[in-house]
Amino acid sequence: QVQVVESGGGLVQPGGSLRLSCAATGFTFSNYVMSWYRQAPGKERELVAAITSAGITTNYPDSVKGRFTISRDSAKNTVYLQMNSLKPEDTAVYYCKVRVVYRDYWGQGTQVTVSS
């Protein structure tokens, strides 16, 4: 059974850093693109980072480019999101996602709150 589980969220001051983790099970991790999304209250869910199966290519929207870094460790079946220079507008629930055989699998999300 495909499953992704996020961890690492929390409360951080503006300018601070957090690293989110997403542990994947139930599929051949090294074969699939992995993505991070976020959803703030009252807003649509948006993509914040994606990484190809081999980890060679990454993609970020302009809102996080240069501050967020996605990476993956196939030995641990885990994808990470390093978030630096955090801003209050980064406050959201962050979700990990994988698409396996045309179906999207989401984790339960982890809350990130950026506030002084």
Backbone as XML, in Angstrom:
<?xml version="1.0"?>
<chain id="A" units="angstrom">
  <residue number="1" name="GLN">
    <atom name="N" x="0.847" y="-1.196" z="0.000"/>
    <atom name="CA" x="0.000" y="0.000" z="0.000"/>
    <atom name="C" x="0.878" y="1.239" z="0.000"/>
  </residue>
  <residue number="2" name="VAL">
    <atom name="N" x="0.625" y="2.135" z="-0.957"/>
    <atom name="CA" x="1.413" y="3.361" z="-1.045"/>
    <atom name="C" x="1.101" y="4.269" z="0.138"/>
  </residue>
  <residue number="3" name="GLN">
    <atom name="N" x="2.145" y="4.759" z="0.768"/>
    <atom name="CA" x="1.958" y="5.658" z="1.893"/>
    <atom name="C" x="3.112" y="6.651" z="1.951"/>
  </residue>
  <residue number="4" name="VAL">
    <atom name="N" x="2.792" y="7.907" z="2.232"/>
    <atom name="CA" x="3.801" y="8.932" z="2.473"/>
    <atom name="C" x="3.437" y="9.628" z="3.775"/>
  </residue>
  <residue number="5" name="VAL">
    <atom name="N" x="4.437" y="9.854" z="4.618"/>
    <atom name="CA" x="4.213" y="10.421" z="5.943"/>
    <atom name="C" x="5.183" y="11.571" z="6.166"/>
  </residue>
  <residue number="6" name="GLU">
    <atom name="N" x="4.633" y="12.758" z="6.382"/>
    <atom name="CA" x="5.442" y="13.951" z="6.598"/>
    <atom name="C" x="5.763" y="14.136" z="8.071"/>
  </residue>
  <residue number="7" name="SER">
    <atom name="N" x="6.875" y="14.820" z="8.316"/>
    <atom name="CA" x="7.257" y="15.205" z="9.671"/>
    <atom name="C" x="8.177" y="16.409" z="9.587"/>
  </residue>
  <residue number="8" name="GLY">
    <atom name="N" x="8.378" y="17.056" z="10.739"/>
    <atom name="CA" x="9.354" y="18.130" z="10.814"/>
    <atom name="C" x="8.795" y="19.531" z="10.887"/>
  </residue>
  <residue number="9" name="GLY">
    <atom name="N" x="7.482" y="19.677" z="10.825"/>
    <atom name="CA" x="6.906" y="21.005" z="10.915"/>
    <atom name="C" x="7.022" y="21.581" z="12.313"/>
  </residue>
  <residue number="10" name="GLY">
    <atom name="N" x="6.620" y="22.831" z="12.433"/>
    <atom name="CA" x="6.668" y="23.467" z="13.741"/>
    <atom name="C" x="6.555" y="24.972" z="13.634"/>
  </residue>
  <residue number="11" name="LEU">
    <atom name="N" x="6.846" y="25.632" z="14.753"/>
    <atom name="CA" x="6.809" y="27.088" z="14.833"/>
    <atom name="C" x="8.233" y="27.621" z="14.710"/>
  </residue>
  <residue number="12" name="VAL">
    <atom name="N" x="8.425" y="28.576" z="13.828"/>
    <atom name="CA" x="9.744" y="29.157" z="13.618"/>
    <atom name="C" x="9.598" y="30.662" z="13.425"/>
  </residue>
  <residue number="13" name="GLN">
    <atom name="N" x="10.602" y="31.413" z="13.844"/>
    <atom name="CA" x="10.574" y="32.866" z="13.676"/>
    <atom name="C" x="10.912" y="33.237" z="12.227"/>
  </residue>
  <residue number="14" name="PRO">
    <atom name="N" x="10.458" y="34.385" z="11.784"/>
    <atom name="CA" x="10.838" y="34.854" z="10.439"/>
    <atom name="C" x="12.350" y="34.873" z="10.282"/>
  </residue>
  <residue number="15" name="GLY">
    <atom name="N" x="12.806" y="34.407" z="9.122"/>
    <atom name="CA" x="14.233" y="34.295" z="8.874"/>
    <atom name="C" x="14.835" y="32.967" z="9.297"/>
  </residue>
  <residue number="16" name="GLY">
    <atom name="N" x="14.066" y="32.165" z="9.981"/>
    <atom name="CA" x="14.556" y="30.879" z="10.463"/>
    <atom name="C" x="14.471" y="29.785" z="9.415"/>
  </residue>
  <residue number="17" name="SER">
    <atom name="N" x="14.840" y="28.575" z="9.844"/>
    <atom name="CA" x="14.878" y="27.428" z="8.938"/>
    <atom name="C" x="14.161" y="26.233" z="9.551"/>
  </residue>
  <residue number="18" name="LEU">
    <atom name="N" x="13.661" y="25.372" z="8.671"/>
    <atom name="CA" x="13.095" y="24.092" z="9.053"/>
    <atom name="C" x="13.423" y="23.085" z="7.964"/>
  </residue>
  <residue number="19" name="ARG">
    <atom name="N" x="13.517" y="21.813" z="8.341"/>
    <atom name="CA" x="13.650" y="20.758" z="7.355"/>
    <atom name="C" x="12.503" y="19.773" z="7.536"/>
  </residue>
  <residue number="20" name="LEU">
    <atom name="N" x="11.728" y="19.621" z="6.480"/>
    <atom name="CA" x="10.649" y="18.656" z="6.483"/>
    <atom name="C" x="11.128" y="17.345" z="5.874"/>
  </residue>
  <residue number="21" name="SER">
    <atom name="N" x="10.562" y="16.248" z="6.371"/>
    <atom name="CA" x="10.869" y="14.928" z="5.838"/>
    <atom name="C" x="9.581" y="14.241" z="5.404"/>
  </residue>
  <residue number="22" name="CYS">
    <atom name="N" x="9.707" y="13.380" z="4.412"/>
    <atom name="CA" x="8.572" y="12.599" z="3.937"/>
    <atom name="C" x="9.062" y="11.174" z="3.717"/>
  </residue>
  <residue number="23" name="ALA">
    <atom name="N" x="8.596" y="10.266" z="4.545"/>
    <atom name="CA" x="8.973" y="8.854" z="4.450"/>
    <atom name="C" x="7.975" y="8.120" z="3.573"/>
  </residue>
  <residue number="24" name="ALA">
    <atom name="N" x="8.481" y="7.392" z="2.580"/>
    <atom name="CA" x="7.628" y="6.727" z="1.598"/>
    <atom name="C" x="7.725" y="5.215" z="1.715"/>
  </residue>
  <residue number="25" name="THR">
    <atom name="N" x="6.594" y="4.552" z="1.581"/>
    <atom name="CA" x="6.554" y="3.094" z="1.606"/>
    <atom name="C" x="5.518" y="2.594" z="0.596"/>
  </residue>
  <residue number="26" name="GLY">
    <atom name="N" x="5.662" y="1.325" z="0.200"/>
    <atom name="CA" x="4.649" y="0.704" z="-0.641"/>
    <atom name="C" x="4.863" y="0.843" z="-2.133"/>
  </residue>
  <residue number="27" name="PHE">
    <atom name="N" x="5.960" y="1.439" z="-2.552"/>
    <atom name="CA" x="6.260" y="1.558" z="-3.979"/>
    <atom name="C" x="7.776" y="1.691" z="-4.140"/>
  </residue>
  <residue number="28" name="THR">
    <atom name="N" x="8.240" y="1.550" z="-5.369"/>
    <atom name="CA" x="9.670" y="1.652" z="-5.644"/>
    <atom name="C" x="10.042" y="3.122" z="-5.707"/>
  </residue>
  <residue number="29" name="PHE">
    <atom name="N" x="10.509" y="3.625" z="-4.581"/>
    <atom name="CA" x="10.728" y="5.061" z="-4.378"/>
    <atom name="C" x="11.589" y="5.674" z="-5.480"/>
  </residue>
  <residue number="30" name="SER">
    <atom name="N" x="12.634" y="4.991" z="-5.889"/>
    <atom name="CA" x="13.594" y="5.569" z="-6.824"/>
    <atom name="C" x="13.038" y="5.716" z="-8.239"/>
  </residue>
  <residue number="31" name="ASN">
    <atom name="N" x="11.830" y="5.220" z="-8.478"/>
    <atom name="CA" x="11.246" y="5.292" z="-9.818"/>
    <atom name="C" x="10.317" y="6.472" z="-10.028"/>
  </residue>
  <residue number="32" name="TYR">
    <atom name="N" x="10.029" y="7.235" z="-8.987"/>
    <atom name="CA" x="8.952" y="8.223" z="-9.070"/>
    <atom name="C" x="9.375" y="9.626" z="-8.675"/>
  </residue>
  <residue number="33" name="VAL">
    <atom name="N" x="8.757" y="10.590" z="-9.380"/>
    <atom name="CA" x="8.864" y="11.992" z="-9.003"/>
    <atom name="C" x="8.188" y="12.189" z="-7.648"/>
  </residue>
  <residue number="34" name="MET">
    <atom name="N" x="8.822" y="12.984" z="-6.800"/>
    <atom name="CA" x="8.252" y="13.330" z="-5.501"/>
    <atom name="C" x="8.046" y="14.849" z="-5.439"/>
  </residue>
  <residue number="35" name="SER">
    <atom name="N" x="6.966" y="15.250" z="-4.773"/>
    <atom name="CA" x="6.633" y="16.672" z="-4.726"/>
    <atom name="C" x="6.231" y="17.103" z="-3.321"/>
  </residue>
  <residue number="36" name="TRP">
    <atom name="N" x="6.439" y="18.376" z="-3.061"/>
    <atom name="CA" x="5.921" y="19.026" z="-1.853"/>
    <atom name="C" x="4.933" y="20.100" z="-2.280"/>
  </residue>
  <residue number="37" name="TYR">
    <atom name="N" x="3.809" y="20.154" z="-1.584"/>
    <atom name="CA" x="2.791" y="21.169" z="-1.770"/>
    <atom name="C" x="2.533" y="21.837" z="-0.425"/>
  </residue>
  <residue number="38" name="ARG">
    <atom name="N" x="1.852" y="22.957" z="-0.479"/>
    <atom name="CA" x="1.400" y="23.595" z="0.754"/>
    <atom name="C" x="0.029" y="24.210" z="0.537"/>
  </residue>
  <residue number="39" name="GLN">
    <atom name="N" x="-0.684" y="24.353" z="1.660"/>
    <atom name="CA" x="-2.003" y="24.975" z="1.619"/>
    <atom name="C" x="-2.173" y="25.862" z="2.839"/>
  </residue>
  <residue number="40" name="ALA">
    <atom name="N" x="-2.331" y="27.139" z="2.576"/>
    <atom name="CA" x="-2.585" y="28.110" z="3.638"/>
    <atom name="C" x="-4.091" y="28.262" z="3.828"/>
  </residue>
  <residue number="41" name="PRO">
    <atom name="N" x="-4.533" y="28.724" z="5.001"/>
    <atom name="CA" x="-5.970" y="28.890" z="5.238"/>
    <atom name="C" x="-6.607" y="29.782" z="4.184"/>
  </residue>
  <residue number="42" name="GLY">
    <atom name="N" x="-7.701" y="29.312" z="3.594"/>
    <atom name="CA" x="-8.430" y="30.100" z="2.616"/>
    <atom name="C" x="-7.805" y="30.141" z="1.239"/>
  </residue>
  <residue number="43" name="LYS">
    <atom name="N" x="-6.727" y="29.389" z="1.035"/>
    <atom name="CA" x="-6.046" y="29.399" z="-0.266"/>
    <atom name="C" x="-6.014" y="27.997" z="-0.867"/>
  </residue>
  <residue number="44" name="GLU">
    <atom name="N" x="-5.767" y="27.941" z="-2.154"/>
    <atom name="CA" x="-5.653" y="26.660" z="-2.822"/>
    <atom name="C" x="-4.290" y="26.021" z="-2.522"/>
  </residue>
  <residue number="45" name="ARG">
    <atom name="N" x="-4.275" y="24.704" z="-2.631"/>
    <atom name="CA" x="-3.013" y="23.997" z="-2.468"/>
    <atom name="C" x="-2.102" y="24.333" z="-3.645"/>
  </residue>
  <residue number="46" name="GLU">
    <atom name="N" x="-0.811" y="24.582" z="-3.339"/>
    <atom name="CA" x="0.122" y="24.966" z="-4.384"/>
    <atom name="C" x="1.399" y="24.146" z="-4.299"/>
  </residue>
  <residue number="47" name="LEU">
    <atom name="N" x="1.991" y="23.912" z="-5.469"/>
    <atom name="CA" x="3.264" y="23.215" z="-5.535"/>
    <atom name="C" x="4.377" y="24.119" z="-5.037"/>
  </residue>
  <residue number="48" name="VAL">
    <atom name="N" x="5.258" y="23.565" z="-4.181"/>
    <atom name="CA" x="6.420" y="24.347" z="-3.741"/>
    <atom name="C" x="7.743" y="23.724" z="-4.176"/>
  </residue>
  <residue number="49" name="ALA">
    <atom name="N" x="7.745" y="22.443" z="-4.498"/>
    <atom name="CA" x="8.990" y="21.825" z="-4.951"/>
    <atom name="C" x="8.704" y="20.448" z="-5.525"/>
  </residue>
  <residue number="50" name="ALA">
    <atom name="N" x="9.490" y="20.063" z="-6.511"/>
    <atom name="CA" x="9.393" y="18.724" z="-7.087"/>
    <atom name="C" x="10.788" y="18.261" z="-7.470"/>
  </residue>
  <residue number="51" name="ILE">
    <atom name="N" x="10.974" y="16.936" z="-7.442"/>
    <atom name="CA" x="12.279" y="16.370" z="-7.776"/>
    <atom name="C" x="12.068" y="15.102" z="-8.584"/>
  </residue>
  <residue number="52" name="THR">
    <atom name="N" x="12.848" y="14.958" z="-9.642"/>
    <atom name="CA" x="12.703" y="13.794" z="-10.493"/>
    <atom name="C" x="13.190" y="12.528" z="-9.797"/>
  </residue>
  <residue number="53" name="SER">
    <atom name="N" x="12.902" y="11.396" z="-10.426"/>
    <atom name="CA" x="13.178" y="10.111" z="-9.785"/>
    <atom name="C" x="14.652" y="9.927" z="-9.459"/>
  </residue>
  <residue number="54" name="ALA">
    <atom name="N" x="15.522" y="10.397" z="-10.352"/>
    <atom name="CA" x="16.962" y="10.266" z="-10.116"/>
    <atom name="C" x="17.522" y="11.395" z="-9.274"/>
  </residue>
  <residue number="55" name="GLY">
    <atom name="N" x="16.695" y="12.361" z="-8.979"/>
    <atom name="CA" x="17.144" y="13.478" z="-8.158"/>
    <atom name="C" x="17.980" y="14.501" z="-8.896"/>
  </residue>
  <residue number="56" name="ILE">
    <atom name="N" x="17.966" y="14.436" z="-10.217"/>
    <atom name="CA" x="18.825" y="15.335" z="-10.997"/>
    <atom name="C" x="18.151" y="16.674" z="-11.247"/>
  </residue>
  <residue number="57" name="THR">
    <atom name="N" x="16.855" y="16.663" z="-11.460"/>
    <atom name="CA" x="16.134" y="17.886" z="-11.806"/>
    <atom name="C" x="15.157" y="18.249" z="-10.707"/>
  </residue>
  <residue number="58" name="THR">
    <atom name="N" x="15.149" y="19.531" z="-10.362"/>
    <atom name="CA" x="14.215" y="20.047" z="-9.370"/>
    <atom name="C" x="13.445" y="21.225" z="-9.959"/>
  </residue>
  <residue number="59" name="ASN">
    <atom name="N" x="12.321" y="21.527" z="-9.344"/>
    <atom name="CA" x="11.462" y="22.593" z="-9.842"/>
    <atom name="C" x="10.855" y="23.336" z="-8.666"/>
  </residue>
  <residue number="60" name="TYR">
    <atom name="N" x="10.877" y="24.672" z="-8.738"/>
    <atom name="CA" x="10.336" y="25.508" z="-7.667"/>
    <atom name="C" x="9.572" y="26.685" z="-8.281"/>
  </residue>
  <residue number="61" name="PRO">
    <atom name="N" x="8.528" y="27.128" z="-7.608"/>
    <atom name="CA" x="7.900" y="28.372" z="-8.048"/>
    <atom name="C" x="8.757" y="29.557" z="-7.599"/>
  </residue>
  <residue number="62" name="ASP">
    <atom name="N" x="8.528" y="30.699" z="-8.195"/>
    <atom name="CA" x="9.322" y="31.879" z="-7.863"/>
    <atom name="C" x="9.210" y="32.261" z="-6.388"/>
  </residue>
  <residue number="63" name="SER">
    <atom name="N" x="8.083" y="31.953" z="-5.773"/>
    <atom name="CA" x="7.856" y="32.373" z="-4.387"/>
    <atom name="C" x="8.825" y="31.726" z="-3.400"/>
  </residue>
  <residue number="64" name="VAL">
    <atom name="N" x="9.410" y="30.580" z="-3.751"/>
    <atom name="CA" x="10.317" y="29.893" z="-2.826"/>
    <atom name="C" x="11.701" y="29.670" z="-3.427"/>
  </residue>
  <residue number="65" name="LYS">
    <atom name="N" x="11.875" y="29.977" z="-4.698"/>
    <atom name="CA" x="13.152" y="29.727" z="-5.367"/>
    <atom name="C" x="14.271" y="30.457" z="-4.652"/>
  </residue>
  <residue number="66" name="GLY">
    <atom name="N" x="15.367" y="29.750" z="-4.408"/>
    <atom name="CA" x="16.500" y="30.327" z="-3.694"/>
    <atom name="C" x="16.415" y="30.202" z="-2.194"/>
  </residue>
  <residue number="67" name="ARG">
    <atom name="N" x="15.246" y="29.835" z="-1.672"/>
    <atom name="CA" x="15.079" y="29.662" z="-0.221"/>
    <atom name="C" x="14.806" y="28.211" z="0.160"/>
  </residue>
  <residue number="68" name="PHE">
    <atom name="N" x="14.104" y="27.494" z="-0.701"/>
    <atom name="CA" x="13.741" y="26.095" z="-0.431"/>
    <atom name="C" x="14.580" y="25.177" z="-1.304"/>
  </residue>
  <residue number="69" name="THR">
    <atom name="N" x="14.921" y="24.021" z="-0.753"/>
    <atom name="CA" x="15.672" y="23.016" z="-1.503"/>
    <atom name="C" x="15.060" y="21.647" z="-1.250"/>
  </residue>
  <residue number="70" name="ILE">
    <atom name="N" x="14.699" y="20.959" z="-2.326"/>
    <atom name="CA" x="14.179" y="19.599" z="-2.217"/>
    <atom name="C" x="15.303" y="18.622" z="-2.524"/>
  </residue>
  <residue number="71" name="SER">
    <atom name="N" x="15.318" y="17.521" z="-1.794"/>
    <atom name="CA" x="16.319" y="16.489" z="-2.024"/>
    <atom name="C" x="15.699" y="15.137" z="-1.675"/>
  </residue>
  <residue number="72" name="ARG">
    <atom name="N" x="16.394" y="14.065" z="-2.078"/>
    <atom name="CA" x="15.865" y="12.736" z="-1.795"/>
    <atom name="C" x="16.996" y="11.780" z="-1.480"/>
  </residue>
  <residue number="73" name="ASP">
    <atom name="N" x="16.675" y="10.804" z="-0.653"/>
    <atom name="CA" x="17.626" y="9.774" z="-0.261"/>
    <atom name="C" x="16.975" y="8.430" z="-0.543"/>
  </residue>
  <residue number="74" name="SER">
    <atom name="N" x="17.406" y="7.779" z="-1.610"/>
    <atom name="CA" x="16.786" y="6.518" z="-1.997"/>
    <atom name="C" x="17.106" y="5.389" z="-1.039"/>
  </residue>
  <residue number="75" name="ALA">
    <atom name="N" x="18.212" y="5.507" z="-0.323"/>
    <atom name="CA" x="18.550" y="4.480" z="0.668"/>
    <atom name="C" x="17.570" y="4.504" z="1.838"/>
  </residue>
  <residue number="76" name="LYS">
    <atom name="N" x="16.989" y="5.678" z="2.086"/>
    <atom name="CA" x="16.057" y="5.824" z="3.204"/>
    <atom name="C" x="14.613" y="5.984" z="2.731"/>
  </residue>
  <residue number="77" name="ASN">
    <atom name="N" x="14.399" y="5.968" z="1.420"/>
    <atom name="CA" x="13.048" y="6.187" z="0.865"/>
    <atom name="C" x="12.413" y="7.449" z="1.440"/>
  </residue>
  <residue number="78" name="THR">
    <atom name="N" x="13.187" y="8.508" z="1.449"/>
    <atom name="CA" x="12.745" y="9.746" z="2.086"/>
    <atom name="C" x="13.059" y="10.934" z="1.185"/>
  </residue>
  <residue number="79" name="VAL">
    <atom name="N" x="12.128" y="11.870" z="1.132"/>
    <atom name="CA" x="12.352" y="13.132" z="0.444"/>
    <atom name="C" x="12.316" y="14.245" z="1.480"/>
  </residue>
  <residue number="80" name="TYR">
    <atom name="N" x="13.155" y="15.234" z="1.280"/>
    <atom name="CA" x="13.302" y="16.326" z="2.243"/>
    <atom name="C" x="12.943" y="17.665" z="1.596"/>
  </residue>
  <residue number="81" name="LEU">
    <atom name="N" x="12.558" y="18.596" z="2.440"/>
    <atom name="CA" x="12.386" y="19.976" z="1.997"/>
    <atom name="C" x="13.090" y="20.862" z="3.018"/>
  </residue>
  <residue number="82" name="GLN">
    <atom name="N" x="14.226" y="21.399" z="2.620"/>
    <atom name="CA" x="14.959" y="22.351" z="3.464"/>
    <atom name="C" x="14.419" y="23.745" z="3.171"/>
  </residue>
  <residue number="83" name="MET">
    <atom name="N" x="13.935" y="24.409" z="4.204"/>
    <atom name="CA" x="13.336" y="25.728" z="4.047"/>
    <atom name="C" x="14.151" y="26.737" z="4.847"/>
  </residue>
  <residue number="84" name="ASN">
    <atom name="N" x="14.722" y="27.696" z="4.162"/>
    <atom name="CA" x="15.525" y="28.744" z="4.790"/>
    <atom name="C" x="14.874" y="30.100" z="4.579"/>
  </residue>
  <residue number="85" name="SER">
    <atom name="N" x="15.316" y="31.064" z="5.349"/>
    <atom name="CA" x="14.814" y="32.445" z="5.232"/>
    <atom name="C" x="13.292" y="32.470" z="5.214"/>
  </residue>
  <residue number="86" name="LEU">
    <atom name="N" x="12.702" y="31.766" z="6.147"/>
    <atom name="CA" x="11.254" y="31.630" z="6.166"/>
    <atom name="C" x="10.556" y="32.957" z="6.430"/>
  </residue>
  <residue number="87" name="LYS">
    <atom name="N" x="9.397" y="33.115" z="5.795"/>
    <atom name="CA" x="8.603" y="34.331" z="5.906"/>
    <atom name="C" x="7.229" y="33.970" z="6.474"/>
  </residue>
  <residue number="88" name="PRO">
    <atom name="N" x="6.543" y="34.935" z="7.062"/>
    <atom name="CA" x="5.197" y="34.652" z="7.567"/>
    <atom name="C" x="4.278" y="34.078" z="6.492"/>
  </residue>
  <residue number="89" name="GLU">
    <atom name="N" x="4.460" y="34.486" z="5.266"/>
    <atom name="CA" x="3.612" y="33.975" z="4.182"/>
    <atom name="C" x="3.907" y="32.528" z="3.798"/>
  </residue>
  <residue number="90" name="ASP">
    <atom name="N" x="4.938" y="31.943" z="4.376"/>
    <atom name="CA" x="5.200" y="30.512" z="4.193"/>
    <atom name="C" x="4.360" y="29.657" z="5.138"/>
  </residue>
  <residue number="91" name="THR">
    <atom name="N" x="3.658" y="30.296" z="6.048"/>
    <atom name="CA" x="2.811" y="29.562" z="6.982"/>
    <atom name="C" x="1.738" y="28.779" z="6.223"/>
  </residue>
  <residue number="92" name="ALA">
    <atom name="N" x="1.689" y="27.480" z="6.471"/>
    <atom name="CA" x="0.763" y="26.602" z="5.750"/>
    <atom name="C" x="0.903" y="25.181" z="6.275"/>
  </residue>
  <residue number="93" name="VAL">
    <atom name="N" x="0.007" y="24.323" z="5.838"/>
    <atom name="CA" x="0.198" y="22.888" z="6.013"/>
    <atom name="C" x="0.941" y="22.393" z="4.774"/>
  </residue>
  <residue number="94" name="TYR">
    <atom name="N" x="2.026" y="21.678" z="5.011"/>
    <atom name="CA" x="2.866" y="21.181" z="3.923"/>
    <atom name="C" x="2.600" y="19.690" z="3.717"/>
  </residue>
  <residue number="95" name="TYR">
    <atom name="N" x="2.416" y="19.327" z="2.444"/>
    <atom name="CA" x="2.061" y="17.966" z="2.082"/>
    <atom name="C" x="3.097" y="17.372" z="1.121"/>
  </residue>
  <residue number="96" name="CYS">
    <atom name="N" x="3.329" y="16.103" z="1.276"/>
    <atom name="CA" x="4.144" y="15.333" z="0.358"/>
    <atom name="C" x="3.201" y="14.578" z="-0.587"/>
  </residue>
  <residue number="97" name="LYS">
    <atom name="N" x="3.605" y="14.458" z="-1.845"/>
    <atom name="CA" x="2.761" y="13.780" z="-2.815"/>
    <atom name="C" x="3.578" y="12.938" z="-3.780"/>
  </residue>
  <residue number="98" name="VAL">
    <atom name="N" x="3.014" y="11.780" z="-4.138"/>
    <atom name="CA" x="3.586" y="10.964" z="-5.197"/>
    <atom name="C" x="2.451" y="10.491" z="-6.090"/>
  </residue>
  <residue number="99" name="ARG">
    <atom name="N" x="2.717" y="10.429" z="-7.382"/>
    <atom name="CA" x="1.739" y="9.906" z="-8.333"/>
    <atom name="C" x="2.227" y="8.525" z="-8.777"/>
  </residue>
  <residue number="100" name="VAL">
    <atom name="N" x="1.450" y="7.524" z="-8.460"/>
    <atom name="CA" x="1.790" y="6.141" z="-8.804"/>
    <atom name="C" x="0.640" y="5.565" z="-9.620"/>
  </residue>
  <residue number="101" name="VAL">
    <atom name="N" x="0.951" y="5.155" z="-10.852"/>
    <atom name="CA" x="-0.049" y="4.558" z="-11.749"/>
    <atom name="C" x="-1.279" y="5.465" z="-11.847"/>
  </residue>
  <residue number="102" name="TYR">
    <atom name="N" x="-1.019" y="6.734" z="-12.183"/>
    <atom name="CA" x="-2.052" y="7.734" z="-12.460"/>
    <atom name="C" x="-2.896" y="8.116" z="-11.245"/>
  </residue>
  <residue number="103" name="ARG">
    <atom name="N" x="-2.486" y="7.738" z="-10.046"/>
    <atom name="CA" x="-3.216" y="8.112" z="-8.846"/>
    <atom name="C" x="-2.280" y="8.887" z="-7.924"/>
  </residue>
  <residue number="104" name="ASP">
    <atom name="N" x="-2.793" y="9.979" z="-7.359"/>
    <atom name="CA" x="-2.019" y="10.795" z="-6.423"/>
    <atom name="C" x="-2.217" y="10.300" z="-4.999"/>
  </residue>
  <residue number="105" name="TYR">
    <atom name="N" x="-1.106" y="10.162" z="-4.295"/>
    <atom name="CA" x="-1.125" y="9.792" z="-2.884"/>
    <atom name="C" x="-0.548" y="10.947" z="-2.069"/>
  </residue>
  <residue number="106" name="TRP">
    <atom name="N" x="-1.292" y="11.341" z="-1.067"/>
    <atom name="CA" x="-0.917" y="12.465" z="-0.212"/>
    <atom name="C" x="-0.703" y="11.998" z="1.215"/>
  </residue>
  <residue number="107" name="GLY">
    <atom name="N" x="0.197" y="12.700" z="1.900"/>
    <atom name="CA" x="0.335" y="12.478" z="3.325"/>
    <atom name="C" x="-0.714" y="13.274" z="4.081"/>
  </residue>
  <residue number="108" name="GLN">
    <atom name="N" x="-0.619" y="13.203" z="5.402"/>
    <atom name="CA" x="-1.589" y="13.890" z="6.253"/>
    <atom name="C" x="-1.226" y="15.358" z="6.439"/>
  </residue>
  <residue number="109" name="GLY">
    <atom name="N" x="-0.021" y="15.726" z="6.058"/>
    <atom name="CA" x="0.426" y="17.109" z="6.169"/>
    <atom name="C" x="1.125" y="17.397" z="7.479"/>
  </residue>
  <residue number="110" name="THR">
    <atom name="N" x="1.960" y="18.426" z="7.447"/>
    <atom name="CA" x="2.648" y="18.897" z="8.653"/>
    <atom name="C" x="2.571" y="20.422" z="8.679"/>
  </residue>
  <residue number="111" name="GLN">
    <atom name="N" x="2.193" y="20.956" z="9.832"/>
    <atom name="CA" x="1.967" y="22.402" z="9.946"/>
    <atom name="C" x="3.289" y="23.140" z="10.105"/>
  </residue>
  <residue number="112" name="VAL">
    <atom name="N" x="3.450" y="24.187" z="9.315"/>
    <atom name="CA" x="4.582" y="25.109" z="9.451"/>
    <atom name="C" x="4.013" y="26.483" z="9.743"/>
  </residue>
  <residue number="113" name="THR">
    <atom name="N" x="4.438" y="27.053" z="10.857"/>
    <atom name="CA" x="3.985" y="28.379" z="11.244"/>
    <atom name="C" x="5.196" y="29.286" z="11.409"/>
  </residue>
  <residue number="114" name="VAL">
    <atom name="N" x="5.200" y="30.385" z="10.673"/>
    <atom name="CA" x="6.302" y="31.347" z="10.733"/>
    <atom name="C" x="5.770" y="32.612" z="11.396"/>
  </residue>
  <residue number="115" name="SER">
    <atom name="N" x="6.223" y="32.843" z="12.600"/>
    <atom name="CA" x="5.695" y="33.960" z="13.376"/>
    <atom name="C" x="6.680" y="34.349" z="14.465"/>
  </residue>
  <residue number="116" name="SER">
    <atom name="N" x="6.692" y="35.646" z="14.775"/>
    <atom name="CA" x="7.523" y="36.111" z="15.884"/>
    <atom name="C" x="6.722" y="36.146" z="17.181"/>
  </residue>
</chain>
